């Protein structure tokens, strides 16, 4: 059905089509109930969370948490909403989202358009969660970099009580100066402050909220090495690899590729796996959420073999439709069976051992 509808959707501006999709998903949630997806072969525990499967929705698709139940009904094991900032902001001027259909890619320069942390907190407080929910936080565009830590602390304080994990977005290319927060000293200060706030919340509530960090794919090797050193030093709970890229791998001949913004979709897959592999080798005890270029089960499995513990998709949904979730899960279950195991974690470890002599990862446990 989606293949029949897609040409009509693609006649509309990308943001209008996306808004229509959110409306439809919100309606689906009302009727379908948004039940938890259970795929026994793919059940996994990561970040202290029991997940029905390792496939999640990446941040950016449902920034304001408007369609949580409908998205869960598609079969996701977890969802990530945001990026959300302390104050509502409109984002960058339109047009700011561009399709590259031939490459199954998008370029966006949305700029953290969202309704603000208070609106999202109220929505999460009132929503029954059918699957675990992560919240992606960032800084307002007009907040000076020296005060960026304040914005992240505000976001954490407002949203951590309603989140199953918090993602610190240091890597969007569409907020001026944001990626400077990936520099070692800046990252150390920011994450140290959030860990203090997390400890205070744990003392008050008895609940420990995992903190993930979302990183860019556009690193000089020495910069990535330094950042990963900081993430290991502060005992980050997970790394999300990766955000969109300002490079244009495989799309340079397209006129649309000249638009400013971050590229996502199929062309990002190889670059994302390079970063996943480097993070996996540098931080063997820290789970990686692999995102970027996953448009089918084969790409999903490649991300897992490269070192990802969990996965997220976004742009693939735009081109393949909501059925992509079940397609990927079916393909992953088939690959688990092919290893001769009936457990996702053991199957993945066995498959990795077939590729290299590395030690079995210890960040995954079967549910």
DODOSE-725085 format. One record per residue (C-alpha): residue in three letters; residue number from 0; x, y, z. Coordinates in Angstrom, 3 decimals, padded with zeros to 6 digits. Each point is the difference from the previous one (the first is absolute). Layout:
<recs>
REC  aa   i       xx       yy       zz
REC ala NUM        X        Y        Z
...
</recs>
This chain:
<recs>
REC  aa   i       xx       yy       zz
REC unk   0  000.000  000.000  000.000
REC unk   1  002.791  002.415  000.884
REC unk   2  001.646 -000.477 -003.404
REC unk   3 -003.267  001.076 -001.591
REC unk   4 -000.349  003.012  002.288
REC unk   5  003.611  001.159 -000.107
REC unk   6 -000.170  001.795 -003.383
REC unk   7 -002.921  002.061  001.303
REC unk   8  001.790  000.746  003.264
REC unk   9  003.123  001.003 -001.893
REC unk  10 -001.998  002.560 -001.980
REC unk  11 -000.439  001.881  003.286
REC unk  12  002.836  001.997  001.586
REC unk  13  002.030 -002.279  002.288
REC unk  14 -001.079  001.661  003.236
REC unk  15 -003.674 -000.069 -000.997
REC unk  16  000.264 -003.709 -000.794
REC unk  17  001.737 -000.606  003.307
REC unk  18 -002.727  001.832  001.903
REC unk  19 -002.636 -002.116 -001.761
REC unk  20  001.885 -003.144  001.023
REC unk  21  000.052  001.087  003.648
REC unk  22 -003.738  000.664 -000.081
REC unk  23 -000.612 -003.464 -001.466
REC unk  24  002.274 -001.644  002.568
REC unk  25 -001.710  001.814  002.829
REC unk  26 -003.349 -001.335 -001.263
REC unk  27  001.495 -003.483 -000.252
REC unk  28  000.989  000.217  003.633
REC unk  29 -003.581  000.775  000.995
REC unk  30 -001.349 -003.062 -001.790
REC unk  31  002.852 -002.506  000.272
REC unk  32  000.855  000.777  003.591
REC unk  33  003.757  000.015 -000.599
REC unk  34  000.712 -003.399  001.573
REC unk  35  003.551 -001.069  000.793
REC unk  36  001.744 -001.843 -002.816
REC unk  37  001.169 -003.477  000.977
REC unk  38  002.401 -001.881 -002.224
REC unk  39  001.329 -002.783  002.274
REC unk  40  003.100 -000.712 -002.080
REC unk  41  000.938  003.693  000.103
REC unk  42 -000.725  000.826  003.649
REC unk  43  002.887  001.825  001.617
REC unk  44  000.974  001.944  003.107
REC unk  45  002.129  003.100 -000.475
REC unk  46  000.362  003.237  001.979
REC unk  47 -001.724 -001.878  002.782
REC unk  48 -003.155 -000.158 -002.141
REC unk  49 -001.844 -003.130 -001.077
REC unk  50 -000.784  000.412 -003.692
REC unk  51 -002.239 -002.178 -002.142
REC unk  52  002.472  000.484 -002.860
REC unk  53  003.085  002.138 -000.731
REC unk  54 -001.564  002.282 -002.634
REC unk  55 -000.901  003.544  001.021
REC unk  56 -001.163  003.231 -001.574
REC unk  57  002.645  002.706 -000.259
REC unk  58 -000.499  003.492  001.391
REC unk  59 -001.353  002.591 -002.399
REC unk  60 -002.967 -001.945 -001.332
REC unk  61 -002.312  000.832  002.910
REC unk  62  001.685  002.971  001.635
REC unk  63 -002.900  000.844  002.291
REC unk  64 -001.179 -003.488  000.974
REC unk  65 -003.329  000.343 -001.790
REC unk  66 -000.285 -003.506 -001.484
REC unk  67  001.649 -002.297  002.546
REC unk  68 -002.740 -002.626  000.118
REC unk  69 -000.402 -000.163 -003.766
REC unk  70  003.747 -000.306 -000.559
REC unk  71  000.214 -002.749  002.605
REC unk  72 -002.763 -001.861 -001.850
REC unk  73  002.298 -000.277 -003.041
REC unk  74  002.131 -002.457  001.963
REC unk  75  002.888  002.081  001.345
REC unk  76  001.758 -001.270  003.111
REC unk  77  000.597  003.555  001.229
REC unk  78 -000.500  003.601 -001.131
REC unk  79  002.031  003.184  000.315
REC unk  80 -001.776  003.364 -000.097
REC unk  81  001.520  003.470 -000.410
REC unk  82  002.322  001.719 -000.482
REC unk  83 -001.648  002.329  002.514
REC unk  84  001.373  003.278  001.355
REC unk  85 -000.856  001.866  003.210
REC unk  86 -002.041  002.619 -001.864
REC unk  87 -002.181 -000.583 -003.029
REC unk  88  001.596  001.134 -003.243
REC unk  89 -001.033  000.122 -003.635
REC unk  90  003.251 -001.277 -001.453
REC unk  91  001.580  001.181 -003.244
REC unk  92 -001.941  001.694 -002.825
REC unk  93 -001.794 -002.190 -002.537
REC unk  94  000.684 -001.799 -002.259
REC unk  95  002.265 -002.015  002.258
REC unk  96 -000.695 -003.652 -000.867
REC unk  97  000.897 -001.482 -003.394
REC unk  98 -000.498 -003.422 -001.570
REC unk  99  002.523 -001.861 -002.149
REC unk 100 -002.231 -002.888 -001.154
REC unk 101  002.535 -001.603 -002.308
REC unk 102  002.367 -000.483  002.937
REC unk 103 -002.728 -000.600  002.620
REC unk 104  001.423  002.926  001.962
REC unk 105 -001.030  003.247  001.652
REC unk 106  001.768  003.265  000.709
REC unk 107 -001.357  001.992  002.922
REC unk 108  000.871  003.257  001.684
REC unk 109 -003.036  000.076  002.274
REC unk 110  001.868  001.529  002.929
REC unk 111 -001.621 -001.628  003.053
REC unk 112 -003.532  001.206 -000.750
REC unk 113 -002.080 -001.153  002.981
REC unk 114 -002.656  001.013  002.528
REC unk 115  002.373  000.165  002.964
REC unk 116  000.771 -002.236  002.946
REC unk 117 -003.052  000.867  002.100
REC unk 118 -002.460 -001.023 -002.713
REC unk 119  001.825 -003.266 -000.580
REC unk 120  000.248 -000.725  003.722
REC unk 121 -003.747  000.497  000.387
REC unk 122 -000.693 -002.264 -002.964
REC unk 123  002.268 -002.764  001.309
REC unk 124 -001.517  000.294  003.458
REC unk 125 -003.460 -000.569 -001.461
REC unk 126  000.947 -002.805 -002.421
REC unk 127  000.008 -003.677  000.855
REC unk 128  003.285 -001.333 -001.349
REC unk 129 -000.428 -003.144 -002.088
REC unk 130  003.774 -000.230 -000.541
REC unk 131  003.015  001.685  001.630
REC unk 132  000.388  003.655 -000.963
REC unk 133  003.237  001.924 -000.334
REC unk 134  000.073  003.795 -000.094
REC unk 135  002.565  001.875 -002.081
REC unk 136  000.965  003.401  001.448
REC unk 137  001.854  002.979 -001.479
REC unk 138  000.622  003.692  000.483
REC unk 139 -001.992  002.923 -001.343
REC unk 140  001.464  001.677 -003.045
REC unk 141  000.382  003.379  001.737
REC unk 142  001.673 -001.414  003.109
REC unk 143  003.700  000.899 -000.138
REC unk 144  002.386 -002.952  000.057
REC unk 145  001.458  001.024  003.393
REC unk 146 -003.511 -000.491  001.429
REC unk 147 -000.854 -003.177 -001.910
REC unk 148  000.440 -002.137  003.108
REC unk 149 -002.863  001.906  001.631
REC unk 150 -002.373 -000.943 -002.827
REC unk 151  000.887 -003.683  000.210
REC unk 152 -000.414  000.003  003.763
REC unk 153 -003.427  001.616 -000.360
REC unk 154 -001.009 -002.612 -002.559
REC unk 155  001.232 -002.832  002.170
REC unk 156 -001.805  001.293  003.091
REC unk 157 -003.300  000.413 -001.857
REC unk 158  000.026 -003.249 -001.972
REC unk 159  002.083 -002.629  001.799
REC unk 160 -002.861 -000.796  002.423
REC unk 161 -002.100 -001.121 -002.998
REC unk 162  002.720 -001.574 -002.172
REC unk 163  001.404 -003.517 -000.076
REC unk 164  003.265  001.539 -001.175
REC unk 165  001.276  003.444 -000.973
REC unk 166  002.025  000.692 -003.145
REC unk 167  002.370  002.958 -000.023
REC unk 168  000.076  001.348 -003.540
REC unk 169  003.422  001.543 -000.626
REC unk 170  000.073 -000.697 -003.700
REC unk 171 -002.730  001.683 -002.020
REC unk 172  001.566  002.062 -002.791
REC unk 173 -002.977  002.376 -000.084
REC unk 174  000.498  001.963  003.236
REC unk 175  002.984  002.339 -000.389
REC unk 176  002.930 -001.018  002.160
REC unk 177 -001.695 -003.062  001.510
REC unk 178  002.639 -002.456 -001.196
REC unk 179  002.614  001.942  001.963
REC unk 180 -001.508 -001.729  003.042
REC unk 181  001.605 -003.221 -001.261
REC unk 182  003.421  001.461  000.761
REC unk 183  001.462 -001.901  002.969
REC unk 184 -000.003  002.790  002.592
REC unk 185 -003.520  001.157 -000.900
REC unk 186 -001.363 -003.550 -000.035
REC unk 187  001.647 -000.775  003.338
REC unk 188 -001.548  003.076  001.648
REC unk 189 -003.465 -000.629 -001.425
REC unk 190 -000.164 -003.713  000.742
REC unk 191  001.500  000.500  003.447
REC unk 192 -002.771  002.467  000.840
REC unk 193 -002.713 -002.362 -001.270
REC unk 194  001.436 -002.899  001.962
REC unk 195 -000.196  002.134  003.134
REC unk 196 -003.644  000.785 -000.763
REC unk 197 -000.709 -003.642 -000.704
REC unk 198  001.521 -001.000  003.351
REC unk 199 -002.160  002.590  001.788
REC unk 200 -003.116 -001.329 -001.752
REC unk 201  000.932 -003.544  000.984
REC unk 202  000.376  001.013  003.630
REC unk 203 -003.438  001.606 -000.038
REC unk 204 -001.889 -002.627 -001.979
REC unk 205  002.071 -003.175  000.211
REC unk 206 -000.035 -000.128 -003.795
REC unk 207  003.125  000.153 -002.178
REC unk 208 -000.583  001.456 -003.471
REC unk 209  002.559 -001.134 -002.608
REC unk 210  001.734  002.744 -001.997
REC unk 211  000.909 -000.578 -003.651
REC unk 212  002.085  002.322 -002.171
REC unk 213 -000.753  000.461 -003.707
REC unk 214  003.095  000.681 -002.069
REC unk 215  000.707  001.183 -003.529
REC unk 216  001.534 -002.050 -002.811
REC unk 217  002.193  002.916 -001.102
REC unk 218  003.085 -000.342  002.181
REC unk 219  003.691  000.296 -000.535
REC unk 220  001.450 -003.243  001.465
REC unk 221  001.779  001.776  002.849
REC unk 222 -003.151  001.946  000.959
REC unk 223 -002.088 -003.165  000.145
REC unk 224  002.655 -001.745  002.055
REC unk 225  000.064  002.860  002.491
REC unk 226 -003.794  000.116  000.309
REC unk 227 -000.240 -003.756  000.511
REC unk 228  002.611  000.337  002.723
REC unk 229 -002.259  002.468  001.791
REC unk 230 -003.067 -002.238 -000.424
REC unk 231  001.899 -002.862  001.555
REC unk 232  001.283  002.228  002.790
REC unk 233 -003.465  001.215  001.007
REC unk 234 -001.527 -003.485 -000.393
REC unk 235 -002.574  001.002 -002.587
REC unk 236 -002.836 -002.577 -000.101
REC unk 237 -000.269 -000.226 -003.821
REC unk 238  001.239  001.594 -003.191
REC unk 239 -002.354  000.706 -002.897
REC unk 240  001.932 -000.196 -003.252
REC unk 241 -000.720  001.969 -002.022
REC unk 242 -001.764  003.277 -000.710
REC unk 243 -000.286  001.365 -003.540
REC unk 244  003.083  000.916 -002.034
REC unk 245  000.972  003.299 -001.596
REC unk 246  001.899 -001.988 -002.633
REC unk 247 -001.778 -001.241 -003.122
REC unk 248  001.079 -003.631 -000.516
REC unk 249 -001.515 -001.386 -003.170
REC unk 250 -002.270  002.970 -000.736
REC unk 251  002.406  002.677 -001.185
REC unk 252 -001.388  000.062 -003.536
REC unk 253 -003.486  000.857  001.220
REC unk 254 -001.037  003.655 -000.165
REC unk 255 -001.840 -000.369  003.286
REC unk 256  003.260 -001.115  001.599
REC unk 257  001.114  003.636 -000.107
REC unk 258 -002.540  000.855  002.703
REC unk 259  001.490  000.659  003.430
REC unk 260 -000.842 -002.389  002.804
REC unk 261  000.552 -003.551  001.152
REC unk 262 -000.287 -002.972 -002.343
REC unk 263 -001.796 -003.141  001.183
REC unk 264 -001.175 -003.179 -001.650
REC unk 265  001.575 -002.778 -002.026
REC unk 266  003.241  001.837 -000.954
REC unk 267  000.895  000.397  003.689
REC unk 268  000.144 -003.740  000.735
REC unk 269  003.676 -000.660 -000.658
REC unk 270  001.153  003.117  001.837
REC unk 271 -002.203 -000.808  002.992
REC unk 272  001.468 -003.511  000.201
REC unk 273  003.528  001.390 -000.049
REC unk 274 -000.800  002.093  003.080
REC unk 275 -001.869 -002.878  001.685
REC unk 276  003.019 -002.250 -000.486
REC unk 277  002.381  002.599  001.453
REC unk 278 -002.232  000.593  003.028
REC unk 279 -000.369 -003.749  000.540
REC unk 280  003.765 -000.502  000.048
REC unk 281  000.685  003.033  002.196
REC unk 282 -002.839 -000.529  002.515
REC unk 283 -000.661 -003.763  000.125
REC unk 284 -002.202  000.185  003.083
REC unk 285 -002.329  002.755 -001.207
REC unk 286 -003.102 -000.803 -002.099
REC unk 287 -000.243  001.618 -003.413
REC unk 288 -003.280  000.982 -001.628
REC unk 289  000.695 -000.188 -003.727
REC unk 290 -001.852  002.399 -002.268
REC unk 291  000.559  001.232 -003.536
REC unk 292 -000.715 -001.648 -003.334
REC unk 293 -002.172 -002.870  001.250
REC unk 294 -002.488 -000.602 -002.813
REC unk 295 -000.346 -003.807  000.232
REC unk 296  000.851 -002.974  002.210
REC unk 297  003.383 -000.511 -001.663
REC unk 298  001.165  003.505  000.935
REC unk 299 -001.374 -000.470  003.512
REC unk 300  001.974 -003.223  000.443
REC unk 301  003.169  001.669 -001.311
REC unk 302 -000.351  002.724  002.637
REC unk 303 -000.355 -002.661  002.686
REC unk 304  003.038 -001.916 -001.241
REC unk 305  001.993  003.248  000.019
REC unk 306 -000.671  000.336  003.716
REC unk 307 -003.471  001.438  000.523
REC unk 308 -002.073 -001.401  002.859
REC unk 309 -003.236  001.700 -001.033
REC unk 310 -001.177  001.700 -003.193
REC unk 311 -002.040  003.040 -001.016
REC unk 312 -001.618  000.987 -003.282
REC unk 313 -001.616  003.155 -001.380
REC unk 314  000.662  000.821 -003.667
REC unk 315 -000.594 -003.612 -001.025
REC unk 316 -003.604  000.385  001.161
REC unk 317 -000.483  002.897 -002.404
REC unk 318  000.987 -002.097 -003.002
REC unk 319 -001.064 -003.513  001.003
REC unk 320 -003.041  000.788  002.125
REC unk 321 -001.137 -001.293  003.412
REC unk 322  000.307 -003.617 -001.144
REC unk 323  003.775  000.434  000.173
REC unk 324 -000.117 -000.637  003.748
REC unk 325 -001.452 -003.494 -000.377
REC unk 326  002.195 -000.693 -003.038
REC unk 327  003.150  000.740  001.981
REC unk 328 -001.150 -001.979  003.030
REC unk 329 -000.882 -003.007 -002.162
REC unk 330  003.395  000.173 -001.709
REC unk 331  001.848  000.286  003.302
REC unk 332 -001.893 -002.977  001.434
REC unk 333  000.985 -002.022 -003.078
REC unk 334  003.652  000.898  000.555
REC unk 335 -000.216 -001.052  003.626
REC unk 336 -001.343 -003.393 -001.077
REC unk 337  002.766 -000.347 -002.572
REC unk 338  002.590  000.116  002.789
REC unk 339 -001.592 -003.022  001.652
REC unk 340 -000.916  001.971  003.117
REC unk 341 -003.410  000.923  001.386
REC unk 342  001.260  003.060  001.863
REC unk 343  000.833  003.365 -001.580
REC unk 344  003.037  000.837  002.126
REC unk 345  001.653 -003.398 -000.426
REC unk 346 -000.791 -000.069 -003.720
REC unk 347  001.535  003.434 -000.516
REC unk 348  003.096 -000.903  001.974
REC unk 349  000.425 -003.183 -002.034
REC unk 350 -000.388  001.899 -003.265
REC unk 351  002.596  002.549  001.080
REC unk 352  002.424 -002.763  000.961
REC unk 353 -000.360 -001.390 -003.496
REC unk 354  001.240  003.334 -001.342
REC unk 355  002.832  000.596  002.451
REC unk 356  001.733 -001.454  003.029
REC unk 357 -001.222  002.789  002.315
REC unk 358 -001.437 -000.740  003.401
REC unk 359 -003.701 -000.557  000.441
REC unk 360 -001.727  003.310  000.804
REC unk 361 -001.283  000.299  003.541
REC unk 362 -002.496  002.835 -000.421
REC unk 363 -002.847 -002.212 -001.214
REC unk 364 -001.994 -002.419  002.116
REC unk 365 -002.965 -001.998 -001.148
REC unk 366 -003.317  000.822  001.621
</recs>
